[in-house]
Amino acid sequence: MKEAEVRKLHRNLGYIVVWFLAAQSFTGLVLTLGGMSAGGAPTWIYNIFSTMHFGLNPLGGIYRILLVLATLAQGISGIMIYRMIRARAK
């Protein structure tokens, strides 16, 4: 695969994946902060975010697997780009 193709894949996949990663991170942050707060009983928003973050099975499980695979593809394509730049610089 040529560097231009890898960069295009990396960029276009990044435009899509970033929103799903942000949503997953935000819901996880809300759940963490909600779990750390005093009071014990979860609020309605805690329940909604818990469902968004952990639930909606089986589609939620498929979504999380696809998100992991897309993140892995981002990492691998980033490493490929880095190695191509290093090879070109030598």
HTML snippet that shows the backbone in 3Dmol.js (N, CA, C, O; Angstrom):
<script src="https://3Dmol.org/build/3Dmol-min.js"></script>
<div id="view" style="width:600px;height:400px;position:relative"></div>
<script>
const pdb = `
ATOM      1  N   MET A   1       0.844  -1.172   0.000  1.00  0.00           N
ATOM      2  CA  MET A   1       0.000   0.000   0.000  1.00  0.00           C
ATOM      3  C   MET A   1       0.891   1.237   0.000  1.00  0.00           C
ATOM      4  O   MET A   1       1.847   1.318   0.772  1.00  0.00           O
ATOM      5  N   LYS A   2       0.583   2.184  -0.852  1.00  0.00           N
ATOM      6  CA  LYS A   2       1.364   3.409  -0.937  1.00  0.00           C
ATOM      7  C   LYS A   2       1.041   4.313   0.243  1.00  0.00           C
ATOM      8  O   LYS A   2      -0.029   4.231   0.845  1.00  0.00           O
ATOM      9  N   GLU A   3       1.995   5.173   0.551  1.00  0.00           N
ATOM     10  CA  GLU A   3       1.829   6.067   1.702  1.00  0.00           C
ATOM     11  C   GLU A   3       0.602   6.961   1.560  1.00  0.00           C
ATOM     12  O   GLU A   3      -0.103   7.201   2.541  1.00  0.00           O
ATOM     13  N   ALA A   4       0.341   7.449   0.372  1.00  0.00           N
ATOM     14  CA  ALA A   4      -0.829   8.317   0.164  1.00  0.00           C
ATOM     15  C   ALA A   4      -2.127   7.568   0.468  1.00  0.00           C
ATOM     16  O   ALA A   4      -3.061   8.144   1.027  1.00  0.00           O
ATOM     17  N   GLU A   5      -2.185   6.291   0.103  1.00  0.00           N
ATOM     18  CA  GLU A   5      -3.388   5.491   0.375  1.00  0.00           C
ATOM     19  C   GLU A   5      -3.549   5.243   1.872  1.00  0.00           C
ATOM     20  O   GLU A   5      -4.658   5.300   2.403  1.00  0.00           O
ATOM     21  N   VAL A   6      -2.439   4.967   2.545  1.00  0.00           N
ATOM     22  CA  VAL A   6      -2.487   4.733   3.994  1.00  0.00           C
ATOM     23  C   VAL A   6      -2.913   6.006   4.709  1.00  0.00           C
ATOM     24  O   VAL A   6      -3.728   5.962   5.631  1.00  0.00           O
ATOM     25  N   ARG A   7      -2.366   7.134   4.289  1.00  0.00           N
ATOM     26  CA  ARG A   7      -2.733   8.415   4.907  1.00  0.00           C
ATOM     27  C   ARG A   7      -4.214   8.733   4.692  1.00  0.00           C
ATOM     28  O   ARG A   7      -4.884   9.221   5.602  1.00  0.00           O
ATOM     29  N   LYS A   8      -4.728   8.455   3.483  1.00  0.00           N
ATOM     30  CA  LYS A   8      -6.134   8.709   3.190  1.00  0.00           C
ATOM     31  C   LYS A   8      -7.028   7.820   4.056  1.00  0.00           C
ATOM     32  O   LYS A   8      -8.022   8.294   4.608  1.00  0.00           O
ATOM     33  N   LEU A   9      -6.685   6.544   4.179  1.00  0.00           N
ATOM     34  CA  LEU A   9      -7.439   5.627   5.031  1.00  0.00           C
ATOM     35  C   LEU A   9      -7.416   6.100   6.481  1.00  0.00           C
ATOM     36  O   LEU A   9      -8.451   6.139   7.146  1.00  0.00           O
ATOM     37  N   HIS A  10      -6.233   6.456   6.964  1.00  0.00           N
ATOM     38  CA  HIS A  10      -6.056   6.908   8.341  1.00  0.00           C
ATOM     39  C   HIS A  10      -6.889   8.166   8.618  1.00  0.00           C
ATOM     40  O   HIS A  10      -7.556   8.267   9.648  1.00  0.00           O
ATOM     41  N   ARG A  11      -6.840   9.098   7.704  1.00  0.00           N
ATOM     42  CA  ARG A  11      -7.575  10.362   7.869  1.00  0.00           C
ATOM     43  C   ARG A  11      -9.086  10.128   7.839  1.00  0.00           C
ATOM     44  O   ARG A  11      -9.799  10.607   8.720  1.00  0.00           O
ATOM     45  N   ASN A  12      -9.579   9.404   6.843  1.00  0.00           N
ATOM     46  CA  ASN A  12     -11.022   9.195   6.709  1.00  0.00           C
ATOM     47  C   ASN A  12     -11.581   8.345   7.838  1.00  0.00           C
ATOM     48  O   ASN A  12     -12.676   8.616   8.332  1.00  0.00           O
ATOM     49  N   LEU A  13     -10.850   7.330   8.250  1.00  0.00           N
ATOM     50  CA  LEU A  13     -11.287   6.522   9.377  1.00  0.00           C
ATOM     51  C   LEU A  13     -11.287   7.351  10.657  1.00  0.00           C
ATOM     52  O   LEU A  13     -12.164   7.191  11.505  1.00  0.00           O
ATOM     53  N   GLY A  14     -10.317   8.223  10.793  1.00  0.00           N
ATOM     54  CA  GLY A  14     -10.238   9.100  11.962  1.00  0.00           C
ATOM     55  C   GLY A  14     -11.418  10.044  12.073  1.00  0.00           C
ATOM     56  O   GLY A  14     -11.901  10.304  13.175  1.00  0.00           O
ATOM     57  N   TYR A  15     -11.894  10.565  10.934  1.00  0.00           N
ATOM     58  CA  TYR A  15     -13.062  11.459  10.948  1.00  0.00           C
ATOM     59  C   TYR A  15     -14.290  10.753  11.507  1.00  0.00           C
ATOM     60  O   TYR A  15     -15.122  11.379  12.164  1.00  0.00           O
ATOM     61  N   ILE A  16     -14.405   9.471  11.253  1.00  0.00           N
ATOM     62  CA  ILE A  16     -15.559   8.703  11.714  1.00  0.00           C
ATOM     63  C   ILE A  16     -15.376   8.240  13.154  1.00  0.00           C
ATOM     64  O   ILE A  16     -16.258   8.431  13.991  1.00  0.00           O
ATOM     65  N   VAL A  17     -14.238   7.637  13.436  1.00  0.00           N
ATOM     66  CA  VAL A  17     -14.010   6.989  14.730  1.00  0.00           C
ATOM     67  C   VAL A  17     -13.961   7.994  15.878  1.00  0.00           C
ATOM     68  O   VAL A  17     -14.370   7.670  16.993  1.00  0.00           O
ATOM     69  N   VAL A  18     -13.477   9.189  15.630  1.00  0.00           N
ATOM     70  CA  VAL A  18     -13.307  10.159  16.709  1.00  0.00           C
ATOM     71  C   VAL A  18     -14.621  10.448  17.428  1.00  0.00           C
ATOM     72  O   VAL A  18     -14.621  10.634  18.645  1.00  0.00           O
ATOM     73  N   TRP A  19     -15.735  10.492  16.709  1.00  0.00           N
ATOM     74  CA  TRP A  19     -17.018  10.804  17.337  1.00  0.00           C
ATOM     75  C   TRP A  19     -17.490   9.661  18.242  1.00  0.00           C
ATOM     76  O   TRP A  19     -18.046   9.898  19.314  1.00  0.00           O
ATOM     77  N   PHE A  20     -17.265   8.437  17.803  1.00  0.00           N
ATOM     78  CA  PHE A  20     -17.666   7.287  18.612  1.00  0.00           C
ATOM     79  C   PHE A  20     -16.764   7.136  19.835  1.00  0.00           C
ATOM     80  O   PHE A  20     -17.230   6.787  20.920  1.00  0.00           O
ATOM     81  N   LEU A  21     -15.468   7.401  19.653  1.00  0.00           N
ATOM     82  CA  LEU A  21     -14.554   7.367  20.800  1.00  0.00           C
ATOM     83  C   LEU A  21     -14.894   8.472  21.800  1.00  0.00           C
ATOM     84  O   LEU A  21     -14.835   8.260  23.011  1.00  0.00           O
ATOM     85  N   ALA A  22     -15.245   9.633  21.295  1.00  0.00           N
ATOM     86  CA  ALA A  22     -15.618  10.736  22.184  1.00  0.00           C
ATOM     87  C   ALA A  22     -16.877  10.390  22.967  1.00  0.00           C
ATOM     88  O   ALA A  22     -16.945  10.658  24.167  1.00  0.00           O
ATOM     89  N   ALA A  23     -17.869   9.805  22.317  1.00  0.00           N
ATOM     90  CA  ALA A  23     -19.103   9.424  23.010  1.00  0.00           C
ATOM     91  C   ALA A  23     -18.827   8.362  24.060  1.00  0.00           C
ATOM     92  O   ALA A  23     -19.341   8.441  25.175  1.00  0.00           O
ATOM     93  N   GLN A  24     -18.020   7.369  23.710  1.00  0.00           N
ATOM     94  CA  GLN A  24     -17.696   6.302  24.653  1.00  0.00           C
ATOM     95  C   GLN A  24     -16.908   6.865  25.840  1.00  0.00           C
ATOM     96  O   GLN A  24     -17.152   6.485  26.985  1.00  0.00           O
ATOM     97  N   SER A  25     -15.982   7.756  25.570  1.00  0.00           N
ATOM     98  CA  SER A  25     -15.185   8.368  26.642  1.00  0.00           C
ATOM     99  C   SER A  25     -16.045   9.252  27.535  1.00  0.00           C
ATOM    100  O   SER A  25     -15.906   9.225  28.758  1.00  0.00           O
ATOM    101  N   PHE A  26     -16.929  10.031  26.929  1.00  0.00           N
ATOM    102  CA  PHE A  26     -17.781  10.932  27.711  1.00  0.00           C
ATOM    103  C   PHE A  26     -18.725  10.150  28.619  1.00  0.00           C
ATOM    104  O   PHE A  26     -18.882  10.489  29.792  1.00  0.00           O
ATOM    105  N   THR A  27     -19.353   9.108  28.083  1.00  0.00           N
ATOM    106  CA  THR A  27     -20.249   8.323  28.923  1.00  0.00           C
ATOM    107  C   THR A  27     -19.482   7.625  30.035  1.00  0.00           C
ATOM    108  O   THR A  27     -19.987   7.503  31.151  1.00  0.00           O
ATOM    109  N   GLY A  28     -18.266   7.163  29.746  1.00  0.00           N
ATOM    110  CA  GLY A  28     -17.442   6.556  30.785  1.00  0.00           C
ATOM    111  C   GLY A  28     -17.050   7.552  31.858  1.00  0.00           C
ATOM    112  O   GLY A  28     -17.009   7.215  33.041  1.00  0.00           O
ATOM    113  N   LEU A  29     -16.760   8.783  31.446  1.00  0.00           N
ATOM    114  CA  LEU A  29     -16.417   9.828  32.406  1.00  0.00           C
ATOM    115  C   LEU A  29     -17.596  10.138  33.321  1.00  0.00           C
ATOM    116  O   LEU A  29     -17.428  10.262  34.534  1.00  0.00           O
ATOM    117  N   VAL A  30     -18.782  10.263  32.744  1.00  0.00           N
ATOM    118  CA  VAL A  30     -19.974  10.536  33.544  1.00  0.00           C
ATOM    119  C   VAL A  30     -20.226   9.400  34.529  1.00  0.00           C
ATOM    120  O   VAL A  30     -20.573   9.644  35.685  1.00  0.00           O
ATOM    121  N   LEU A  31     -20.053   8.155  34.075  1.00  0.00           N
ATOM    122  CA  LEU A  31     -20.252   7.009  34.966  1.00  0.00           C
ATOM    123  C   LEU A  31     -19.230   6.995  36.091  1.00  0.00           C
ATOM    124  O   LEU A  31     -19.563   6.682  37.234  1.00  0.00           O
ATOM    125  N   THR A  32     -17.996   7.331  35.772  1.00  0.00           N
ATOM    126  CA  THR A  32     -16.949   7.367  36.796  1.00  0.00           C
ATOM    127  C   THR A  32     -17.222   8.454  37.822  1.00  0.00           C
ATOM    128  O   THR A  32     -17.145   8.214  39.027  1.00  0.00           O
ATOM    129  N   LEU A  33     -17.541   9.648  37.344  1.00  0.00           N
ATOM    130  CA  LEU A  33     -17.834  10.745  38.264  1.00  0.00           C
ATOM    131  C   LEU A  33     -19.083  10.455  39.084  1.00  0.00           C
ATOM    132  O   LEU A  33     -19.141  10.794  40.266  1.00  0.00           O
ATOM    133  N   GLY A  34     -20.086   9.828  38.465  1.00  0.00           N
ATOM    134  CA  GLY A  34     -21.295   9.466  39.186  1.00  0.00           C
ATOM    135  C   GLY A  34     -21.032   8.423  40.255  1.00  0.00           C
ATOM    136  O   GLY A  34     -21.646   8.452  41.322  1.00  0.00           O
ATOM    137  N   GLY A  35     -20.121   7.501  39.973  1.00  0.00           N
ATOM    138  CA  GLY A  35     -19.770   6.479  40.952  1.00  0.00           C
ATOM    139  C   GLY A  35     -18.947   7.023  42.097  1.00  0.00           C
ATOM    140  O   GLY A  35     -18.970   6.468  43.196  1.00  0.00           O
ATOM    141  N   MET A  36     -18.216   8.109  41.857  1.00  0.00           N
ATOM    142  CA  MET A  36     -17.377   8.700  42.894  1.00  0.00           C
ATOM    143  C   MET A  36     -18.150   9.670  43.782  1.00  0.00           C
ATOM    144  O   MET A  36     -17.701  10.004  44.878  1.00  0.00           O
ATOM    145  N   SER A  37     -19.306  10.121  43.312  1.00  0.00           N
ATOM    146  CA  SER A  37     -20.047  11.122  44.086  1.00  0.00           C
ATOM    147  C   SER A  37     -20.722  10.482  45.295  1.00  0.00           C
ATOM    148  O   SER A  37     -21.071   9.301  45.287  1.00  0.00           O
ATOM    149  N   ALA A  38     -20.890  11.281  46.313  1.00  0.00           N
ATOM    150  CA  ALA A  38     -21.571  10.813  47.517  1.00  0.00           C
ATOM    151  C   ALA A  38     -23.076  10.816  47.274  1.00  0.00           C
ATOM    152  O   ALA A  38     -23.577  11.626  46.494  1.00  0.00           O
ATOM    153  N   GLY A  39     -23.771   9.950  47.912  1.00  0.00           N
ATOM    154  CA  GLY A  39     -25.218   9.906  47.752  1.00  0.00           C
ATOM    155  C   GLY A  39     -25.696   8.526  47.355  1.00  0.00           C
ATOM    156  O   GLY A  39     -26.811   8.134  47.701  1.00  0.00           O
ATOM    157  N   GLY A  40     -24.884   7.796  46.646  1.00  0.00           N
ATOM    158  CA  GLY A  40     -25.172   6.406  46.362  1.00  0.00           C
ATOM    159  C   GLY A  40     -26.148   6.130  45.244  1.00  0.00           C
ATOM    160  O   GLY A  40     -25.778   5.453  44.285  1.00  0.00           O
ATOM    161  N   ALA A  41     -27.375   6.615  45.310  1.00  0.00           N
ATOM    162  CA  ALA A  41     -28.399   6.262  44.331  1.00  0.00           C
ATOM    163  C   ALA A  41     -28.120   6.950  42.997  1.00  0.00           C
ATOM    164  O   ALA A  41     -27.978   8.172  42.948  1.00  0.00           O
ATOM    165  N   PRO A  42     -28.042   6.168  41.906  1.00  0.00           N
ATOM    166  CA  PRO A  42     -27.779   6.785  40.603  1.00  0.00           C
ATOM    167  C   PRO A  42     -28.977   7.606  40.127  1.00  0.00           C
ATOM    168  O   PRO A  42     -30.129   7.282  40.416  1.00  0.00           O
ATOM    169  N   THR A  43     -28.685   8.640  39.417  1.00  0.00           N
ATOM    170  CA  THR A  43     -29.722   9.501  38.878  1.00  0.00           C
ATOM    171  C   THR A  43     -30.207   8.934  37.546  1.00  0.00           C
ATOM    172  O   THR A  43     -29.664   7.945  37.054  1.00  0.00           O
ATOM    173  N   TRP A  44     -31.214   9.552  36.973  1.00  0.00           N
ATOM    174  CA  TRP A  44     -31.744   9.098  35.683  1.00  0.00           C
ATOM    175  C   TRP A  44     -30.698   9.240  34.580  1.00  0.00           C
ATOM    176  O   TRP A  44     -30.624   8.403  33.680  1.00  0.00           O
ATOM    177  N   ILE A  45     -29.887  10.302  34.648  1.00  0.00           N
ATOM    178  CA  ILE A  45     -28.861  10.481  33.610  1.00  0.00           C
ATOM    179  C   ILE A  45     -27.784   9.410  33.726  1.00  0.00           C
ATOM    180  O   ILE A  45     -27.242   8.955  32.719  1.00  0.00           O
ATOM    181  N   TYR A  46     -27.477   9.010  34.953  1.00  0.00           N
ATOM    182  CA  TYR A  46     -26.527   7.924  35.175  1.00  0.00           C
ATOM    183  C   TYR A  46     -27.048   6.642  34.529  1.00  0.00           C
ATOM    184  O   TYR A  46     -26.282   5.910  33.902  1.00  0.00           O
ATOM    185  N   ASN A  47     -28.328   6.369  34.674  1.00  0.00           N
ATOM    186  CA  ASN A  47     -28.925   5.175  34.073  1.00  0.00           C
ATOM    187  C   ASN A  47     -28.892   5.224  32.549  1.00  0.00           C
ATOM    188  O   ASN A  47     -28.625   4.213  31.900  1.00  0.00           O
ATOM    189  N   ILE A  48     -29.160   6.386  31.979  1.00  0.00           N
ATOM    190  CA  ILE A  48     -29.120   6.531  30.518  1.00  0.00           C
ATOM    191  C   ILE A  48     -27.699   6.326  30.006  1.00  0.00           C
ATOM    192  O   ILE A  48     -27.488   5.598  29.036  1.00  0.00           O
ATOM    193  N   PHE A  49     -26.726   6.961  30.650  1.00  0.00           N
ATOM    194  CA  PHE A  49     -25.345   6.818  30.200  1.00  0.00           C
ATOM    195  C   PHE A  49     -24.820   5.407  30.415  1.00  0.00           C
ATOM    196  O   PHE A  49     -24.004   4.923  29.632  1.00  0.00           O
ATOM    197  N   SER A  50     -25.275   4.753  31.455  1.00  0.00           N
ATOM    198  CA  SER A  50     -24.885   3.367  31.690  1.00  0.00           C
ATOM    199  C   SER A  50     -25.386   2.473  30.564  1.00  0.00           C
ATOM    200  O   SER A  50     -24.666   1.592  30.094  1.00  0.00           O
ATOM    201  N   THR A  51     -26.611   2.701  30.139  1.00  0.00           N
ATOM    202  CA  THR A  51     -27.166   1.936  29.020  1.00  0.00           C
ATOM    203  C   THR A  51     -26.395   2.225  27.740  1.00  0.00           C
ATOM    204  O   THR A  51     -26.114   1.309  26.969  1.00  0.00           O
ATOM    205  N   MET A  52     -26.049   3.496  27.504  1.00  0.00           N
ATOM    206  CA  MET A  52     -25.290   3.857  26.306  1.00  0.00           C
ATOM    207  C   MET A  52     -23.897   3.239  26.330  1.00  0.00           C
ATOM    208  O   MET A  52     -23.399   2.802  25.293  1.00  0.00           O
ATOM    209  N   HIS A  53     -23.268   3.198  27.491  1.00  0.00           N
ATOM    210  CA  HIS A  53     -21.882   2.752  27.597  1.00  0.00           C
ATOM    211  C   HIS A  53     -21.754   1.229  27.630  1.00  0.00           C
ATOM    212  O   HIS A  53     -20.861   0.669  26.995  1.00  0.00           O
ATOM    213  N   PHE A  54     -22.637   0.559  28.363  1.00  0.00           N
ATOM    214  CA  PHE A  54     -22.510  -0.885  28.572  1.00  0.00           C
ATOM    215  C   PHE A  54     -23.592  -1.711  27.893  1.00  0.00           C
ATOM    216  O   PHE A  54     -23.360  -2.875  27.568  1.00  0.00           O
ATOM    217  N   GLY A  55     -24.748  -1.145  27.675  1.00  0.00           N
ATOM    218  CA  GLY A  55     -25.918  -1.920  27.308  1.00  0.00           C
ATOM    219  C   GLY A  55     -26.191  -2.022  25.829  1.00  0.00           C
ATOM    220  O   GLY A  55     -25.282  -2.054  25.000  1.00  0.00           O
ATOM    221  N   LEU A  56     -27.485  -2.073  25.524  1.00  0.00           N
ATOM    222  CA  LEU A  56     -27.998  -2.175  24.161  1.00  0.00           C
ATOM    223  C   LEU A  56     -27.554  -3.453  23.456  1.00  0.00           C
ATOM    224  O   LEU A  56     -27.302  -3.457  22.251  1.00  0.00           O
ATOM    225  N   ASN A  57     -27.465  -4.524  24.216  1.00  0.00           N
ATOM    226  CA  ASN A  57     -27.015  -5.793  23.637  1.00  0.00           C
ATOM    227  C   ASN A  57     -28.130  -6.429  22.831  1.00  0.00           C
ATOM    228  O   ASN A  57     -29.298  -6.283  23.192  1.00  0.00           O
ATOM    229  N   PRO A  58     -27.813  -7.129  21.752  1.00  0.00           N
ATOM    230  CA  PRO A  58     -26.490  -7.500  21.269  1.00  0.00           C
ATOM    231  C   PRO A  58     -25.850  -6.436  20.379  1.00  0.00           C
ATOM    232  O   PRO A  58     -24.654  -6.514  20.098  1.00  0.00           O
ATOM    233  N   LEU A  59     -26.615  -5.453  19.933  1.00  0.00           N
ATOM    234  CA  LEU A  59     -26.047  -4.425  19.046  1.00  0.00           C
ATOM    235  C   LEU A  59     -24.961  -3.611  19.737  1.00  0.00           C
ATOM    236  O   LEU A  59     -23.994  -3.204  19.093  1.00  0.00           O
ATOM    237  N   GLY A  60     -25.104  -3.367  21.033  1.00  0.00           N
ATOM    238  CA  GLY A  60     -24.088  -2.625  21.771  1.00  0.00           C
ATOM    239  C   GLY A  60     -22.758  -3.369  21.798  1.00  0.00           C
ATOM    240  O   GLY A  60     -21.694  -2.759  21.696  1.00  0.00           O
ATOM    241  N   GLY A  61     -22.824  -4.674  21.934  1.00  0.00           N
ATOM    242  CA  GLY A  61     -21.604  -5.483  21.905  1.00  0.00           C
ATOM    243  C   GLY A  61     -20.935  -5.441  20.543  1.00  0.00           C
ATOM    244  O   GLY A  61     -19.712  -5.337  20.451  1.00  0.00           O
ATOM    245  N   ILE A  62     -21.725  -5.520  19.492  1.00  0.00           N
ATOM    246  CA  ILE A  62     -21.177  -5.445  18.126  1.00  0.00           C
ATOM    247  C   ILE A  62     -20.568  -4.072  17.898  1.00  0.00           C
ATOM    248  O   ILE A  62     -19.490  -3.955  17.316  1.00  0.00           O
ATOM    249  N   TYR A  63     -21.259  -3.028  18.357  1.00  0.00           N
ATOM    250  CA  TYR A  63     -20.734  -1.661  18.239  1.00  0.00           C
ATOM    251  C   TYR A  63     -19.383  -1.535  18.927  1.00  0.00           C
ATOM    252  O   TYR A  63     -18.453  -0.960  18.362  1.00  0.00           O
ATOM    253  N   ARG A  64     -19.263  -2.069  20.146  1.00  0.00           N
ATOM    254  CA  ARG A  64     -17.999  -1.954  20.881  1.00  0.00           C
ATOM    255  C   ARG A  64     -16.887  -2.753  20.217  1.00  0.00           C
ATOM    256  O   ARG A  64     -15.736  -2.317  20.218  1.00  0.00           O
ATOM    257  N   ILE A  65     -17.203  -3.906  19.653  1.00  0.00           N
ATOM    258  CA  ILE A  65     -16.194  -4.689  18.924  1.00  0.00           C
ATOM    259  C   ILE A  65     -15.734  -3.928  17.694  1.00  0.00           C
ATOM    260  O   ILE A  65     -14.535  -3.862  17.421  1.00  0.00           O
ATOM    261  N   LEU A  66     -16.669  -3.354  16.948  1.00  0.00           N
ATOM    262  CA  LEU A  66     -16.295  -2.570  15.765  1.00  0.00           C
ATOM    263  C   LEU A  66     -15.474  -1.340  16.137  1.00  0.00           C
ATOM    264  O   LEU A  66     -14.558  -0.960  15.409  1.00  0.00           O
ATOM    265  N   LEU A  67     -15.799  -0.722  17.261  1.00  0.00           N
ATOM    266  CA  LEU A  67     -15.035   0.437  17.714  1.00  0.00           C
ATOM    267  C   LEU A  67     -13.602   0.041  18.063  1.00  0.00           C
ATOM    268  O   LEU A  67     -12.659   0.764  17.743  1.00  0.00           O
ATOM    269  N   VAL A  68     -13.443  -1.093  18.711  1.00  0.00           N
ATOM    270  CA  VAL A  68     -12.097  -1.583  19.034  1.00  0.00           C
ATOM    271  C   VAL A  68     -11.327  -1.885  17.753  1.00  0.00           C
ATOM    272  O   VAL A  68     -10.158  -1.516  17.641  1.00  0.00           O
ATOM    273  N   LEU A  69     -11.955  -2.544  16.793  1.00  0.00           N
ATOM    274  CA  LEU A  69     -11.279  -2.868  15.532  1.00  0.00           C
ATOM    275  C   LEU A  69     -10.905  -1.613  14.750  1.00  0.00           C
ATOM    276  O   LEU A  69      -9.829  -1.544  14.156  1.00  0.00           O
ATOM    277  N   ALA A  70     -11.790  -0.627  14.750  1.00  0.00           N
ATOM    278  CA  ALA A  70     -11.489   0.633  14.055  1.00  0.00           C
ATOM    279  C   ALA A  70     -10.347   1.372  14.744  1.00  0.00           C
ATOM    280  O   ALA A  70      -9.494   1.954  14.075  1.00  0.00           O
ATOM    281  N   THR A  71     -10.326   1.354  16.070  1.00  0.00           N
ATOM    282  CA  THR A  71      -9.238   1.992  16.817  1.00  0.00           C
ATOM    283  C   THR A  71      -7.922   1.274  16.553  1.00  0.00           C
ATOM    284  O   THR A  71      -6.877   1.908  16.406  1.00  0.00           O
ATOM    285  N   LEU A  72      -7.980  -0.041  16.496  1.00  0.00           N
ATOM    286  CA  LEU A  72      -6.787  -0.834  16.173  1.00  0.00           C
ATOM    287  C   LEU A  72      -6.287  -0.513  14.763  1.00  0.00           C
ATOM    288  O   LEU A  72      -5.083  -0.383  14.543  1.00  0.00           O
ATOM    289  N   ALA A  73      -7.208  -0.387  13.815  1.00  0.00           N
ATOM    290  CA  ALA A  73      -6.834  -0.027  12.445  1.00  0.00           C
ATOM    291  C   ALA A  73      -6.195   1.357  12.403  1.00  0.00           C
ATOM    292  O   ALA A  73      -5.246   1.579  11.651  1.00  0.00           O
ATOM    293  N   GLN A  74      -6.708   2.285  13.202  1.00  0.00           N
ATOM    294  CA  GLN A  74      -6.104   3.623  13.288  1.00  0.00           C
ATOM    295  C   GLN A  74      -4.672   3.526  13.789  1.00  0.00           C
ATOM    296  O   GLN A  74      -3.766   4.143  13.227  1.00  0.00           O
ATOM    297  N   GLY A  75      -4.474   2.756  14.839  1.00  0.00           N
ATOM    298  CA  GLY A  75      -3.132   2.607  15.402  1.00  0.00           C
ATOM    299  C   GLY A  75      -2.169   1.966  14.417  1.00  0.00           C
ATOM    300  O   GLY A  75      -1.041   2.431  14.259  1.00  0.00           O
ATOM    301  N   ILE A  76      -2.602   0.910  13.757  1.00  0.00           N
ATOM    302  CA  ILE A  76      -1.737   0.218  12.792  1.00  0.00           C
ATOM    303  C   ILE A  76      -1.415   1.125  11.617  1.00  0.00           C
ATOM    304  O   ILE A  76      -0.266   1.184  11.179  1.00  0.00           O
ATOM    305  N   SER A  77      -2.418   1.839  11.096  1.00  0.00           N
ATOM    306  CA  SER A  77      -2.136   2.732   9.969  1.00  0.00           C
ATOM    307  C   SER A  77      -1.226   3.879  10.398  1.00  0.00           C
ATOM    308  O   SER A  77      -0.398   4.329   9.606  1.00  0.00           O
ATOM    309  N   GLY A  78      -1.359   4.358  11.631  1.00  0.00           N
ATOM    310  CA  GLY A  78      -0.445   5.395  12.132  1.00  0.00           C
ATOM    311  C   GLY A  78       0.986   4.888  12.227  1.00  0.00           C
ATOM    312  O   GLY A  78       1.925   5.608  11.888  1.00  0.00           O
ATOM    313  N   ILE A  79       1.155   3.658  12.685  1.00  0.00           N
ATOM    314  CA  ILE A  79       2.487   3.055  12.741  1.00  0.00           C
ATOM    315  C   ILE A  79       3.051   2.883  11.338  1.00  0.00           C
ATOM    316  O   ILE A  79       4.237   3.122  11.108  1.00  0.00           O
ATOM    317  N   MET A  80       2.200   2.466  10.393  1.00  0.00           N
ATOM    318  CA  MET A  80       2.660   2.319   9.008  1.00  0.00           C
ATOM    319  C   MET A  80       3.128   3.650   8.438  1.00  0.00           C
ATOM    320  O   MET A  80       4.163   3.717   7.775  1.00  0.00           O
ATOM    321  N   ILE A  81       2.372   4.700   8.694  1.00  0.00           N
ATOM    322  CA  ILE A  81       2.756   6.031   8.211  1.00  0.00           C
ATOM    323  C   ILE A  81       4.090   6.440   8.816  1.00  0.00           C
ATOM    324  O   ILE A  81       4.971   6.934   8.112  1.00  0.00           O
ATOM    325  N   TYR A  82       4.238   6.236  10.109  1.00  0.00           N
ATOM    326  CA  TYR A  82       5.487   6.577  10.789  1.00  0.00           C
ATOM    327  C   TYR A  82       6.668   5.826  10.168  1.00  0.00           C
ATOM    328  O   TYR A  82       7.714   6.416   9.897  1.00  0.00           O
ATOM    329  N   ARG A  83       6.493   4.527   9.948  1.00  0.00           N
ATOM    330  CA  ARG A  83       7.590   3.732   9.389  1.00  0.00           C
ATOM    331  C   ARG A  83       7.918   4.158   7.959  1.00  0.00           C
ATOM    332  O   ARG A  83       9.085   4.144   7.570  1.00  0.00           O
ATOM    333  N   MET A  84       6.911   4.535   7.172  1.00  0.00           N
ATOM    334  CA  MET A  84       7.149   5.006   5.816  1.00  0.00           C
ATOM    335  C   MET A  84       7.911   6.331   5.814  1.00  0.00           C
ATOM    336  O   MET A  84       8.774   6.551   4.964  1.00  0.00           O
ATOM    337  N   ILE A  85       7.596   7.201   6.750  1.00  0.00           N
ATOM    338  CA  ILE A  85       8.311   8.467   6.862  1.00  0.00           C
ATOM    339  C   ILE A  85       9.762   8.201   7.246  1.00  0.00           C
ATOM    340  O   ILE A  85      10.678   8.789   6.670  1.00  0.00           O
ATOM    341  N   ARG A  86       9.972   7.314   8.220  1.00  0.00           N
ATOM    342  CA  ARG A  86      11.339   6.975   8.648  1.00  0.00           C
ATOM    343  C   ARG A  86      12.142   6.346   7.496  1.00  0.00           C
ATOM    344  O   ARG A  86      13.320   6.658   7.321  1.00  0.00           O
ATOM    345  N   ALA A  87      11.514   5.475   6.725  1.00  0.00           N
ATOM    346  CA  ALA A  87      12.198   4.822   5.612  1.00  0.00           C
ATOM    347  C   ALA A  87      12.567   5.842   4.530  1.00  0.00           C
ATOM    348  O   ALA A  87      13.628   5.747   3.914  1.00  0.00           O
ATOM    349  N   ARG A  88      11.694   6.801   4.311  1.00  0.00           N
ATOM    350  CA  ARG A  88      11.943   7.835   3.306  1.00  0.00           C
ATOM    351  C   ARG A  88      13.080   8.763   3.754  1.00  0.00           C
ATOM    352  O   ARG A  88      13.839   9.265   2.925  1.00  0.00           O
ATOM    353  N   ALA A  89      13.192   8.982   5.051  1.00  0.00           N
ATOM    354  CA  ALA A  89      14.193   9.913   5.577  1.00  0.00           C
ATOM    355  C   ALA A  89      15.605   9.333   5.518  1.00  0.00           C
ATOM    356  O   ALA A  89      16.583  10.082   5.532  1.00  0.00           O
ATOM    357  N   LYS A  90      15.718   8.014   5.454  1.00  0.00           N
ATOM    358  CA  LYS A  90      17.057   7.390   5.436  1.00  0.00           C
ATOM    359  C   LYS A  90      17.732   7.507   4.116  1.00  0.00           C
ATOM    360  O   LYS A  90      18.856   7.031   3.953  1.00  0.00           O
TER     361      LYS A  90
END
`;
const viewer = $3Dmol.createViewer("view");
viewer.addModel(pdb, "pdb");
viewer.setStyle({}, {cartoon: {color: "spectrum"}});
viewer.zoomTo();
viewer.render();
</script>
